[in-house]
Amino acid sequence: MIDIWKEVVIESPAFFIGWGGLIIGMVFGFIIYRTNFCTMGSISDILTFGDYSRFRAWLLAGATAIIGVGVLQKLGVMNPADAMYMTPSFGWAANVVGGLMFGLGMVLSGGCISRNLVRAGGGDLRSLMVLMITGIFAFMTIGGIIGPLRISLFAPVTADHLA
């Protein structure tokens, strides 16, 4: 069954990527909108009200992603070792600094990226601006103008360099 779908997708990948992305985006947006799913909001709920419901939803989303990757790997659809996130080194300092910067950005922008996506879809121009700036800086940090600076700062303190 998977082989048949692979052949169909290979014949017209643009069609399936376009429509598949639209459907997945609409489902994602609907779920985010209806459940008020937000990482920052879940932490805020715990600290302010002692309510763990949004945090449990966040953990369920992570578990679903982990299981989904495992199923896709088992079916032979993808190889997780090919992902850019599967590196042989552990950049602990970059993870800490990046996490702090991301958290501060969430607080200053009024929510996480998924929440800003939903707000932008509803017509909030501030959220659209947040998304554009986030995207530009993410690209610049991964492989753009800030990339060499990131590598020079954090390469010396990665786990494979310290061993």
Secondary structure as GFF3:
##gff-version 3
##sequence-region A 1 163
A	DSSP	alpha_helix	2	11	.	.	.	ID=ss1
A	DSSP	alpha_helix	13	35	.	.	.	ID=ss2
A	DSSP	alpha_helix	39	49	.	.	.	ID=ss3
A	DSSP	alpha_helix	53	75	.	.	.	ID=ss4
A	DSSP	three_ten_helix	80	82	.	.	.	ID=ss5
A	DSSP	alpha_helix	92	109	.	.	.	ID=ss6
A	DSSP	alpha_helix	113	121	.	.	.	ID=ss7
A	DSSP	alpha_helix	125	142	.	.	.	ID=ss8
A	DSSP	alpha_helix	147	154	.	.	.	ID=ss9
A	DSSP	three_ten_helix	155	157	.	.	.	ID=ss10
A	DSSP	alpha_helix	159	162	.	.	.	ID=ss11
###
